[in-house]
Amino acid sequence: MPPSFVEDRRKAALEVFESQPVPTWRRSGFWTTTLRKLRLGELEPRRYTPLEELPEIVRQDLGDEEHAGLMVQRGASVVYTHVADERIVMMPLEQALEEHTDLVAEYFARRLPYDEGKFPAATAAFWTGGMFVHVPKDVQLERPIQIVWLIDEPGTAQYAHTLAVVGEFAECKIREYFVAPDLAGQALHAGAFELYALPGSHVNLAHYQDWGSGEVYDLSTRRVEIRRDAQVKWVPIHLGGHLTKQTLDIITAERGSDMRHTGMYFTERDEHLDLFSTDKHEEGHTTGDTVWKGALTGESRASYEGLIHIVPGASETDTYLQTHQMLLSPNAKGDAIPSLIVEVDNVKASHGGTVGELDEEQIFYMMTRGLSRTEAVRVLVEGYFEEVVQRLDDPGLEALVRRRIADKLRGAEQQVREFVAERAEAA
């Protein structure tokens, strides 16, 4: 039986889940995120037997890169585990509750309240399998830790929980992938992710989401806590999902902690993306830097709202937030909203945001250098994202992201060409 603190939390979360309606989120202007088309009652957790080999879609994304550890959860079941470096602990969270009870109890859900809404409650109540990673004190890993969440059947509800603890002065790369083929029906991923970077540690963290062109809903919360003199570089990549509503928070919790948060998204067709991130400083003498870039094609909708929050007592904080958005279609709509809450004096905190289009003069200049219009657009968009891609510091993942950006541009080539031409004529 799982420890009682988990079962007590499940019961309390279930009450919250059952008491709340399916939510609709609204912000200023035109922005609304609604789940009215989600047929939640038709979705269910699906269990699978372990696999001897990686599914092809996972193999395509991860390639042949060596890893310190690799786990795959398909639907409701962990189906593949391979730990190549014996210095780390990597196993299903359900198993870790039994074998590493004290360690899990110290960190489990410390930054993930179950009563923040219907779907955080659902995740807390229904998660199965789960991922647990512990990199002990002073361990330095050259190869990445890889976690994969796979949905490959419509009608699936996947309730996910990842807990990662990186010990004092340890160094590692953690990669979490969210993938699906092009499903012919609805599916749900309701996820929770928590990382605790202990004093002096360095973590290179990346999330890669590509749910394909099917009707996959992603409703997730991800939180990172950084302790004294630790650093986390976090790069979230969003490249596919019918509807995505996510909260991504970084907390610099002790003096000397530092975060670098660099994300990107590329939406197409009728996709709907709603991201909210927080750079929260709970102690003084902490630093941060947040940069997000997005591009929109088709009739997609994408909103990114970033918040810097400096609480009382966190003086001598130095942080910056910028968000940029590029429209590549006349029917796409986007929001890029930076904001500040500063509750103490003697800090450096600033933000900026832009929503724009491709510059016809830049396209013309590149065409005078021998590029076709299509090639010029491709180079400009790929260059726009390159700052984010390079921060992955992972050749295999960088190549995957560049390939998917190129695929999306090819798919939207005609509409982008017409949109740029229309804007040039209007000018």
RAPE-V858975 format. One record per backbone hydrogen bond with DSSP energy under -0.5 kcal/mol. CO is the residue of the C=O (numbers start at 1). NH is the residue of the N-H. If there is no record, write none. Layout:
co:nh
CO:NH
CO:NH
This chain:
co:nh
3:6
3:7
4:8
5:9
6:10
7:11
8:12
9:13
10:14
11:15
12:16
13:17
14:18
15:19
16:20
17:20
23:35
25:33
28:31
31:27
32:34
33:25
35:38
37:39
38:40
39:42
40:43
44:157
46:76
55:58
55:59
56:60
57:61
58:62
59:63
62:65
66:144
68:84
68:85
69:146
70:82
71:148
72:74
72:79
72:80
73:75
73:150
74:77
77:74
77:79
79:51
80:72
82:70
82:84
84:86
85:88
87:136
88:90
89:134
91:132
92:96
93:97
94:98
95:98
95:99
96:100
100:104
101:105
102:106
103:107
104:107
104:108
107:110
109:112
113:116
117:121
118:122
119:123
120:124
121:125
122:126
123:127
128:130
129:94
130:93
131:163
132:91
133:165
134:89
134:136
135:167
136:139
139:141
139:171
144:68
144:69
144:146
145:175
146:71
147:177
148:73
148:150
149:179
150:75
153:156
155:44
156:158
156:188
157:159
158:160
158:190
159:128
160:192
161:131
162:194
163:133
164:196
165:135
165:167
166:198
167:170
168:138
170:202
171:141
172:204
173:145
174:206
175:147
176:208
177:149
178:210
179:151
181:183
183:185
185:215
186:155
187:217
188:158
189:191
189:219
190:160
191:221
192:162
193:223
194:164
195:197
195:225
196:166
196:198
197:227
198:201
199:169
201:231
202:172
203:205
203:233
204:174
205:235
206:176
207:209
207:237
208:178
208:210
209:239
210:180
211:214
214:216
215:187
216:242
216:243
217:189
217:219
218:220
218:245
219:191
220:247
221:193
222:249
223:195
224:251
225:197
226:253
226:254
227:230
228:200
230:258
231:203
232:234
232:260
233:205
234:262
235:207
236:264
237:209
237:239
238:266
240:211
242:272
243:218
244:274
245:220
246:276
247:222
248:278
249:224
250:252
250:280
251:226
251:253
252:282
252:283
254:257
255:229
257:287
258:232
259:289
260:234
260:262
261:291
263:293
264:238
265:295
267:297
268:271
269:299
271:301
272:244
273:303
274:246
275:305
276:248
277:307
278:250
278:280
279:309
280:252
280:282
281:311
285:256
286:318
287:259
288:320
289:261
290:322
291:263
292:324
293:265
294:326
295:267
296:328
297:300
300:333
301:273
302:335
303:275
304:337
305:277
306:339
307:279
307:309
308:341
309:281
309:311
310:343
311:314
313:284
313:315
315:285
317:348
318:288
319:350
320:290
321:352
322:292
323:354
324:294
325:327
325:356
326:296
327:358
329:332
333:302
335:304
336:338
337:306
339:308
341:310
341:343
346:316
347:349
348:319
350:321
352:323
354:325
356:327
358:360
359:363
360:364
361:365
362:366
363:367
364:368
366:369
366:371
367:370
372:376
373:377
374:378
375:379
376:380
377:381
378:382
379:383
380:384
381:385
382:386
383:387
385:388
385:389
386:390
387:391
388:391
389:392
390:393
394:398
395:399
396:400
397:401
398:402
399:403
400:404
401:405
402:406
403:407
404:408
405:409
406:410
407:411
408:412
410:413
412:416
413:417
414:418
415:419
416:420
417:421
418:422
419:423
420:424
421:425
422:426
423:427
